[in-house]
Amino acid sequence: MRNSLRIGVDIGGTFTDVTVLDPSTGAITLGKTLSTPDDLVRGILEAIALAGATPAAAEFIIHGSTVVINALLERKGARTALVTTAGFRDVYEIGRINRPDSFNLFFRKHQPLIPRDMIYEVEERLLPDGSVWKPLDVEGARGVARTLAAQEVESVAIVFLHSYANVDHEKRMRELLLETKPDFFVTASHELSREYREYERTSTTAANAYVGPRVSDYLERFETSLRDQRFAGNLLIMQSSGGLCDVGTARTQCIQMMESGPAAGVVGANAISASFGTNNLICFDMGGTTAKACVIRDGKSSLSTDYYVGGYNEGLVIRVPVIDIKEVGTGGGSLAWIDEGGGLHVGPESAGASPGPACYGAGGTRPTVTDANLLMGRLSAERFLGGRMHLDEDAARRAIRDVIAEPLRMETAEAASGIIAIANATMANAVRAVTTERGLDPRDFSLVAYGGAGPMHAVEVARELAIRNVIIPVSPGHFSAIGMLTADLRREYVRTHFCRFTDERLGELESICEELEAQALSWLRGTGVSSENVSFERAADMRYAGQEHAVTVGLPVKFTDEDATNRIKALFDAAHLQMYSHNAPEEDAEIVSLRVSIIGGLPKPHWVELPKGDATPPADALLGRRPVRFGKGTPVEAAIYDRGALLAGNVIEGPAIIEEAASSTTVPPDVRCTVSALGHLLLTTTG
């Protein structure tokens, strides 16, 4: 029988999650193990084995990883050089000269990944329309290539001025580099983006070149290991845009993987939204290292064209399509610490997978959010990870007492509550960043919480924002890996094309979109993956005449449709009003860039419904009772339930804890939990 299993693999900073789906039955099996930073592939194969599967039985293996973002944050990339147009050597270091905190005496500008002495200039010059003002100096370019080879450079980024309009010079520079040293990892800016703005293109290309050798080698080793395991299916890679690509594309455009795990969770949340009759969700993903927030509005998550590694203030900009996710350094493994003034903080430093929280018993002595949750009774020391891992409550108590409680002269339990309260406030701010700061009222949304730690904190984070409804999906600790199984092949193409938006320009705009669609279709066919259906999405970056920055407008119409000019202009006016709270319908508009996305549909999982039960949970679902602390108050006796034994229609009144292999859901005293037909938990505030 043809191999049919579909396997989702998500590597996080603390755990590696695997979800195995049998499409014929809808059955899902799970595997979870601590991540293995020394050899990530080993952890993946261990997690697949724990899920009771083998690569040989899979038709698809879909993979997301933190390897790209970690390499950037930890500055553990390749020895990289940048080749650019003569006279523009300092574009990368100068950047945009952003100064968000005008009076911050400790402000630091971004630190480039490539130092100035590794940036080389080549004589050439293109004009904004792509015409050649100064031809490429081939001999000078060849001399730069020889210099880089002599300096044992591993990777080279090529960024020539206005190459978004004419790629010939960058292509020739690539050829000269590879003629000199065939094993150079070369990234030319036009391969990643055909958009204008030199700094953003330079920063993106430099980042891809910096992480390229490490990520490409990792993907090659992963693919080789799978073949050794007799895997004969398709290895697909999750991208930050929420779509999948083939492994060949991912090897050369590594930067597209940057937020692959969080993006998969958003895709999964969107896939289950219909079962709750809502398409307005706030996604809240709390793992071991970070917490992430994203908004799904009217059934769609917004794509951002710019992502700042390390934050907007000091971060490096990456211009690739990324689901608009706000991330904070607060996860289960985030360390609690006291500053010089006696203030308590949580994160962003994490205990990671090794040694992990103190309660893991692997040598950690500094307190984390997980340690605080254990002391508050929200976690079971005996049933963590389904009983495969015992938690050391004494070690957690010592860590919180010695590092936090005694220096602050408070009780250990009080210190644990303080750690949780600070973590919740920080994570609530992440949700505000994608709602109130974008003109959205969080009360208009339901909060869907996942990640190993998300269900423990979901209700408290929701209360900070006056959100009444919280959804805990099936298998929240593996939800990003589940989301990968619901994703489609997807790739974005963009072309900068400046022009006034008039009827006379519609023909050339339609021609550019058709050209981009042809490129996209060629890529999809080259993946070798059969799609159920193929569709395209179009968008345009537009602005009012005289403006500098543009608004991206989704286009449900073609430029050749009847009355296209007026309809598209109305869409732009509405988008401008949404973003800036004002517009100017009487003003002329300009096109800046055209965007095309191709979507290759893949088979979707069908979820198995739970057996129907009464409002009262079955007797075997009740595991017992234990004291649990909710907030600052004294502990209360809470019922402990086994989620795997609950039935559709069961209702649980708080206080309660609902345990499962990779997560625990807290149900505070004034919250009611209802089990849906598909096994999702709906938590509603009753007080």
Sequence and secondary structure as in RCSB ss.txt:
>XXXX:A:sequence
MRNSLRIGVDIGGTFTDVTVLDPSTGAITLGKTLSTPDDLVRGILEAIALAGATPAAAEFIIHGSTVVINALLER
KGARTALVTTAGFRDVYEIGRINRPDSFNLFFRKHQPLIPRDMIYEVEERLLPDGSVWKPLDVEGARGVARTLAA
QEVESVAIVFLHSYANVDHEKRMRELLLETKPDFFVTASHELSREYREYERTSTTAANAYVGPRVSDYLERFETS
LRDQRFAGNLLIMQSSGGLCDVGTARTQCIQMMESGPAAGVVGANAISASFGTNNLICFDMGGTTAKACVIRDGK
SSLSTDYYVGGYNEGLVIRVPVIDIKEVGTGGGSLAWIDEGGGLHVGPESAGASPGPACYGAGGTRPTVTDANLL
MGRLSAERFLGGRMHLDEDAARRAIRDVIAEPLRMETAEAASGIIAIANATMANAVRAVTTERGLDPRDFSLVAY
GGAGPMHAVEVARELAIRNVIIPVSPGHFSAIGMLTADLRREYVRTHFCRFTDERLGELESICEELEAQALSWLR
GTGVSSENVSFERAADMRYAGQEHAVTVGLPVKFTDEDATNRIKALFDAAHLQMYSHNAPEEDAEIVSLRVSIIG
GLPKPHWVELPKGDATPPADALLGRRPVRFGKGTPVEAAIYDRGALLAGNVIEGPAIIEEAASSTTVPPDVRCTV
SALGHLLLTTTG
>XXXX:A:secstr
    EEEEEEE SSEEEEEEEETTTTEEEEEEEE  TT HHHHHHHHHHHTT  GGGEEEEEEE SHHHHHHHTT
    EEEEEETT TTHHHHTT   SSTT TT      SS GGGEEEE  EE TTS EEE   HHHHHHHHHHHHH
TT  EEEEE TTTTT  HHHHHHHHHHHHH TT EEEEHHHH     HHHHHHHHHHHHHHHHHHHHHHHHHHHH
HHHTT  SEEEEE TTS EEEHHHHHH GGGGTTHHHHHHHHHHHHHGGGGT   EEEEEE SS EEEEEEETTE
E EES EEET TTT EEE S EE  EEES STTEEEEE TTS EEEEEEE TTTT SGGG SS  S BHHHHHHH
TTSS TTTGGGGTS   HHHHHHHHIIIIIHHHT  HHHHHHHHHHHHHHHHHHHHHHHTGGGT  GGGSEEEEE
SSSHHHHHHHHHHHTT  EEEE SSGGGHHHHHHTT  EEEEEEEEEEEE  GGGHHHHHHHHHHHHHHHHHHHH
HTT   S EEEEEEEEEEETT SS EEEEESS TTSTTHHHHHHHHHHHHHHHHHS   TTS EEEEEEEEEEEE
           B  SS  GGGEEEEEEE  TTS  EEEEEEEGGG  BT EEESSEEEEETTEEEEE TTEEEEE
 TTS EEEEE  
